[in-house]
Amino acid sequence: MKPAAKVYRGDWVEAIHYASVAVLNEKSELTHYLGDPDSIFMTRSSIKPFQLIPLIISGAADEFGFTSEQLSIMCGSHAGTDKHRDMVLSNLNQAGNNPEHLQCGCHRPIWMEVDGVYPASGEDLDPARHNCSGKHSGFLALARHLGDPPEEYLNPESKSQKLVKEILSAYCEYDLREVRSAIDGCSAPNYPLPLKNLALGFKKLASGEGDSPEIQAAVKRIKEAMTSYPFMVSGEKRFDYDIKRSFPGNAVCKIGAEAVQGLGFSEPAVGIAVKVSDGNFRAMEPIVVEVLKQLGIVKNMVDYPHLARYERPPVRNSRDIITGNILAEFKLKKC
């Protein structure tokens, strides 16, 4: 890990965030890095797009007639708005499942956290508003298709979760056969990957790459879903949404808890993975923007108004007075 962002109070440095970055080119070669690109971290929600591949190649997505918009929310960590909730419920219904089958738990919807709104009608008790409920609706559909009991859809030893692990391992080209799963925040199995392998997965996803025609067709379908319906992947005032709006049709990206970020671009073909060591999101967003600037993907911030607020985010106190800023201060190393 290397120092990557500093938090200033006035002119004084108050905190330092360390991070690692891996950047791969169209040939899957590591071209730029910060810290240790081989470091292994839990992937959390950053791997959701890859966890969707089995739903498509198994035939389940077609069996249940899922649209691109429905597939998009299965890749997402959505904000829990009414629109998101309705989409999750439609996913469940089409596969013969219901909200009682969801094992993701409940939390205050992200849109409420972002807007400072407090639950007044039990929104924080509704599992369909959980940011991972879209992924869980996909897992339940896959379990239904493969014959797993719905109550076992998160069991790492179920047919559906074994397939998810197998595809994730193969697509990101990292052997997970002897790696035991951990339990994610939403109770789903989760796995570690080296940072450069996460970047590899996103480069391949953005470019529509796969080792078989079936995988290629699946990832192209996933990319189309994510880029056509970015709101379903995330939501208003959120980083993933603003990245996709800044590079329409070009970028796929997915954030993960504890400050993990994967990004892929089709033009130029590149995969990027970022991990902030202390898990603090406040540092991750300006770090990612700085990476894009140093790679020349962002040449002039004026041309990217949706990203402007992430470049140098202000720090505010309890009276909403700006007391400082968060600045990304590092230089990527070239291989």
C-alpha positions as CSV (number, residue, x, y, z in Angstrom):
1,M,0.0,0.0,0.0
2,K,1.1,3.5,-0.8
3,P,-0.2,6.9,0.4
4,A,-2.8,7.9,-2.1
5,A,-5.1,10.6,-0.6
6,K,-4.7,13.2,2.1
7,V,-7.5,14.8,4.1
8,Y,-6.8,18.5,4.8
9,R,-8.2,20.7,7.5
10,G,-7.4,24.1,6.4
11,D,-3.8,23.9,5.2
12,W,-2.9,21.0,7.5
13,V,-2.9,17.3,6.7
14,E,-5.3,15.6,9.1
15,A,-5.4,12.1,7.7
16,I,-3.7,9.9,5.1
17,H,-5.4,7.1,3.2
18,Y,-3.3,4.3,1.6
19,A,-4.3,2.4,-1.5
20,S,-3.3,0.0,-4.2
21,V,-4.2,0.3,-7.9
22,A,-3.8,-2.1,-10.8
23,V,-4.2,-1.1,-14.5
24,L,-4.2,-3.6,-17.3
25,N,-4.2,-2.9,-21.1
26,E,-6.0,-4.6,-24.0
27,K,-3.4,-7.5,-23.9
28,S,-4.1,-8.0,-20.2
29,E,-0.7,-6.7,-19.3
30,L,-0.1,-4.7,-16.2
31,T,0.9,-1.2,-17.3
32,H,0.4,1.0,-14.3
33,Y,0.2,0.4,-10.6
34,L,0.3,1.9,-7.1
35,G,1.3,-0.1,-4.1
36,D,0.9,-3.8,-4.6
37,P,-1.2,-4.9,-7.6
38,D,-0.8,-8.5,-6.5
39,S,-2.4,-7.9,-3.1
40,I,-5.4,-10.0,-2.4
41,F,-8.6,-8.5,-1.0
42,M,-12.2,-9.6,-0.5
43,T,-14.1,-8.4,-3.5
44,R,-17.4,-7.7,-1.9
45,S,-20.0,-6.3,-4.3
46,S,-17.5,-5.5,-7.0
47,I,-17.9,-9.0,-8.5
48,K,-21.7,-8.8,-9.0
49,P,-21.4,-8.5,-12.8
50,F,-19.4,-11.8,-12.9
51,Q,-21.8,-13.5,-10.5
52,L,-24.5,-12.9,-13.1
53,I,-22.8,-14.9,-15.9
54,P,-24.1,-18.3,-14.7
55,L,-27.7,-17.0,-14.8
56,I,-27.3,-16.3,-18.5
57,I,-25.2,-19.3,-19.7
58,S,-27.4,-21.7,-17.8
59,G,-30.5,-20.6,-19.7
60,A,-32.2,-19.3,-16.6
61,A,-32.3,-15.7,-17.8
62,D,-34.1,-16.7,-21.0
63,E,-36.4,-19.2,-19.2
64,F,-37.7,-16.5,-17.0
65,G,-37.8,-13.8,-19.7
66,F,-35.6,-11.3,-17.9
67,T,-35.1,-8.0,-19.7
68,S,-31.8,-6.0,-19.8
69,E,-33.2,-3.7,-17.2
70,Q,-33.9,-6.6,-14.9
71,L,-30.5,-8.0,-15.5
72,S,-28.9,-4.6,-14.7
73,I,-30.3,-4.5,-11.2
74,M,-28.9,-8.0,-10.6
75,C,-25.4,-6.5,-11.2
76,G,-26.1,-3.6,-8.9
77,S,-25.9,-2.2,-5.4
78,H,-29.1,-0.2,-5.9
79,A,-30.4,2.7,-3.9
80,G,-33.6,1.1,-2.7
81,T,-36.0,3.6,-4.3
82,D,-39.5,2.6,-5.2
83,K,-38.4,2.0,-8.8
84,H,-35.6,-0.3,-7.6
85,R,-37.9,-2.2,-5.3
86,D,-40.5,-2.7,-8.0
87,M,-37.8,-4.2,-10.3
88,V,-36.7,-6.6,-7.7
89,L,-40.2,-7.7,-7.0
90,S,-40.7,-8.3,-10.8
91,N,-37.6,-10.4,-10.9
92,L,-38.8,-12.5,-8.0
93,N,-42.3,-12.9,-9.4
94,Q,-41.1,-14.0,-12.9
95,A,-39.0,-16.8,-11.4
96,G,-41.7,-18.0,-9.1
97,N,-40.1,-16.5,-6.0
98,N,-41.3,-14.0,-3.5
99,P,-39.8,-11.4,-1.0
100,E,-40.0,-14.0,1.8
101,H,-37.3,-16.0,0.0
102,L,-34.8,-13.1,0.2
103,Q,-32.0,-13.7,2.7
104,C,-30.1,-10.4,2.2
105,G,-31.5,-8.8,5.4
106,C,-32.6,-5.2,5.7
107,H,-31.1,-1.7,6.1
108,R,-31.9,1.9,5.6
109,P,-32.2,2.4,1.9
110,I,-29.2,4.1,0.4
111,W,-31.2,6.9,-1.3
112,M,-32.4,7.8,2.2
113,E,-28.9,7.9,3.5
114,V,-27.7,10.0,0.6
115,D,-30.6,12.5,0.9
116,G,-30.8,12.5,4.7
117,V,-34.3,11.1,4.8
118,Y,-35.4,8.8,7.7
119,P,-37.7,5.8,7.2
120,A,-41.3,6.7,7.9
121,S,-43.1,3.6,6.5
122,G,-40.9,0.7,7.3
123,E,-38.5,1.1,4.4
124,D,-35.6,0.0,6.5
125,L,-37.4,-3.3,7.3
126,D,-38.0,-4.2,3.6
127,P,-35.5,-6.7,2.2
128,A,-36.5,-5.8,-1.3
129,R,-34.9,-2.4,-0.7
130,H,-31.6,-3.9,0.4
131,N,-28.9,-2.8,-2.0
132,C,-28.1,-6.4,-2.8
133,S,-31.7,-7.6,-3.3
134,G,-31.3,-7.4,-7.1
135,K,-28.3,-9.8,-7.0
136,H,-30.3,-12.1,-4.7
137,S,-33.3,-12.1,-7.0
138,G,-30.9,-13.4,-9.7
139,F,-29.4,-16.0,-7.3
140,L,-32.9,-17.2,-6.5
141,A,-33.8,-17.5,-10.2
142,L,-30.6,-19.5,-10.8
143,A,-31.4,-21.8,-7.9
144,R,-34.9,-22.3,-9.2
145,H,-33.6,-23.2,-12.6
146,L,-31.0,-25.7,-11.3
147,G,-33.4,-27.3,-8.8
148,D,-31.9,-25.9,-5.6
149,P,-34.4,-25.3,-2.8
150,P,-34.9,-21.5,-2.4
151,E,-34.0,-21.7,1.3
152,E,-30.5,-23.1,0.2
153,Y,-29.8,-20.5,-2.5
154,L,-26.9,-19.0,-0.5
155,N,-25.4,-22.3,0.5
156,P,-21.8,-22.4,-0.9
157,E,-22.3,-26.1,-1.5
158,S,-25.5,-25.7,-3.5
159,K,-25.4,-26.3,-7.3
160,S,-26.1,-22.7,-8.0
161,Q,-23.4,-21.2,-5.8
162,K,-20.8,-23.8,-6.9
163,L,-21.5,-22.7,-10.5
164,V,-21.1,-19.0,-9.5
165,K,-17.7,-19.7,-7.9
166,E,-16.5,-21.8,-10.8
167,I,-17.4,-19.1,-13.3
168,L,-15.9,-16.3,-11.2
169,S,-12.7,-18.2,-10.9
170,A,-12.4,-18.9,-14.6
171,Y,-13.4,-15.5,-15.8
172,C,-11.0,-13.6,-13.5
173,E,-8.4,-16.3,-14.1
174,Y,-7.7,-17.0,-10.5
175,D,-8.0,-20.5,-9.0
176,L,-10.6,-20.5,-6.3
177,R,-11.1,-24.3,-6.0
178,E,-9.3,-24.6,-2.7
179,V,-10.5,-21.2,-1.4
180,R,-13.3,-21.3,1.2
181,S,-16.0,-18.6,0.8
182,A,-16.5,-15.9,3.4
183,I,-19.9,-14.4,4.2
184,D,-20.7,-11.0,2.6
185,G,-22.7,-8.2,4.2
186,C,-25.8,-9.5,2.5
187,S,-25.0,-13.1,3.6
188,A,-24.0,-14.3,0.1
189,P,-20.7,-16.2,-0.4
190,N,-17.9,-13.9,-1.2
191,Y,-14.3,-14.5,-2.4
192,P,-10.9,-12.8,-2.5
193,L,-9.0,-11.9,-5.6
194,P,-5.7,-10.3,-6.4
195,L,-6.3,-6.7,-7.4
196,K,-4.9,-7.2,-10.9
197,N,-7.3,-10.2,-11.4
198,L,-10.2,-8.0,-10.5
199,A,-9.0,-5.5,-13.1
200,L,-8.6,-8.3,-15.6
201,G,-12.2,-9.3,-15.1
202,F,-13.4,-5.7,-15.8
203,K,-11.2,-5.3,-18.8
204,K,-12.7,-8.5,-20.3
205,L,-16.2,-7.5,-19.4
206,A,-15.9,-4.1,-21.1
207,S,-14.4,-5.7,-24.2
208,G,-16.8,-8.6,-24.4
209,E,-14.1,-11.2,-23.9
210,G,-14.6,-14.8,-22.9
211,D,-13.1,-18.2,-23.5
212,S,-16.2,-19.6,-25.3
213,P,-19.0,-18.1,-27.5
214,E,-21.4,-18.7,-24.6
215,I,-19.4,-16.6,-22.2
216,Q,-18.8,-13.9,-24.8
217,A,-22.5,-13.6,-25.5
218,A,-23.2,-13.5,-21.7
219,V,-20.8,-10.7,-20.9
220,K,-21.8,-8.7,-23.9
221,R,-25.4,-9.0,-22.6
222,I,-24.3,-7.9,-19.1
223,K,-22.4,-4.9,-20.4
224,E,-25.3,-3.9,-22.5
225,A,-27.6,-4.1,-19.4
226,M,-25.3,-2.1,-17.2
227,T,-24.6,0.6,-19.7
228,S,-28.2,0.9,-20.9
229,Y,-29.7,1.0,-17.4
230,P,-27.0,2.5,-15.1
231,F,-29.7,3.8,-12.6
232,M,-30.6,0.2,-11.8
233,V,-26.9,-0.6,-11.0
234,S,-26.7,2.2,-8.6
235,G,-28.8,5.4,-8.2
236,E,-28.8,9.2,-8.2
237,K,-25.8,11.0,-6.6
238,R,-23.7,7.8,-6.5
239,F,-20.3,7.2,-8.0
240,D,-21.0,4.2,-10.2
241,Y,-24.0,6.0,-11.8
242,D,-21.9,9.1,-12.5
243,I,-19.1,7.1,-14.0
244,K,-21.4,5.4,-16.4
245,R,-23.1,8.7,-17.3
246,S,-19.7,10.2,-18.0
247,F,-18.7,7.4,-20.4
248,P,-22.0,6.2,-21.9
249,G,-21.7,2.8,-23.5
250,N,-18.0,2.7,-22.8
251,A,-17.5,2.1,-19.1
252,V,-18.6,-0.8,-16.8
253,C,-17.9,-0.3,-13.1
254,K,-18.9,-1.7,-9.8
255,I,-18.1,-0.5,-6.3
256,G,-17.6,-2.9,-3.4
257,A,-17.9,-2.4,0.3
258,E,-14.7,-1.4,2.2
259,A,-13.7,0.8,-0.7
260,V,-13.1,-1.6,-3.6
261,Q,-13.7,-0.4,-7.1
262,G,-13.5,-2.2,-10.4
263,L,-13.7,-0.4,-13.8
264,G,-13.4,-1.4,-17.4
265,F,-13.4,0.6,-20.6
266,S,-13.8,-0.6,-24.1
267,E,-12.1,2.5,-25.7
268,P,-9.4,2.4,-24.8
269,A,-9.5,-1.2,-23.7
270,V,-8.4,-1.1,-20.1
271,G,-9.2,-2.6,-16.7
272,I,-8.7,-0.9,-13.4
273,A,-9.0,-2.0,-9.8
274,V,-8.6,0.2,-6.7
275,K,-8.6,-0.7,-3.1
276,V,-8.3,1.8,-0.2
277,S,-6.6,0.0,2.7
278,D,-8.7,1.4,5.5
279,G,-12.0,0.8,3.6
280,N,-12.9,4.5,3.5
281,F,-15.1,5.5,0.6
282,R,-14.3,9.2,1.0
283,A,-10.8,8.6,-0.3
284,M,-11.7,6.1,-3.0
285,E,-13.7,8.4,-5.3
286,P,-11.0,11.1,-5.7
287,I,-8.4,8.4,-6.1
288,V,-10.3,6.8,-9.0
289,V,-10.8,10.2,-10.7
290,E,-7.1,10.8,-10.4
291,V,-6.3,7.4,-11.9
292,L,-8.5,8.3,-14.9
293,K,-6.7,11.6,-15.3
294,Q,-3.3,10.1,-15.1
295,L,-4.2,7.5,-17.7
296,G,-5.5,10.2,-20.0
297,I,-9.1,8.7,-20.0
298,V,-10.1,12.1,-18.4
299,K,-8.2,14.8,-20.2
300,N,-10.2,17.8,-19.0
301,M,-12.5,17.8,-16.0
302,V,-14.6,20.5,-17.6
303,D,-15.8,17.8,-20.0
304,Y,-17.0,15.5,-17.2
305,P,-19.4,17.5,-15.0
306,H,-20.8,14.4,-13.3
307,L,-17.3,13.6,-11.9
308,A,-16.4,17.2,-10.8
309,R,-17.6,16.8,-7.2
310,Y,-15.5,13.7,-6.7
311,E,-12.2,15.3,-7.8
312,R,-11.6,17.4,-4.7
313,P,-14.5,16.6,-2.3
314,P,-15.0,19.1,0.5
315,V,-15.0,18.2,4.2
316,R,-17.8,19.8,6.1
317,N,-18.6,20.3,9.8
318,S,-21.9,20.1,11.6
319,R,-22.9,23.6,10.4
320,D,-22.2,22.6,6.8
321,I,-19.1,24.9,6.8
322,I,-16.3,23.7,4.5
323,T,-13.3,22.9,6.8
324,G,-11.0,21.3,4.2
325,N,-10.8,18.9,1.3
326,I,-9.8,15.4,0.3
327,L,-7.0,15.4,-2.3
328,A,-5.6,12.5,-4.3
329,E,-1.8,12.9,-4.2
330,F,0.1,10.0,-5.8
331,K,1.8,9.1,-9.1
332,L,1.1,5.8,-10.8
333,K,4.1,3.8,-11.6
334,K,4.6,2.5,-15.1
335,C,5.7,-1.1,-15.8
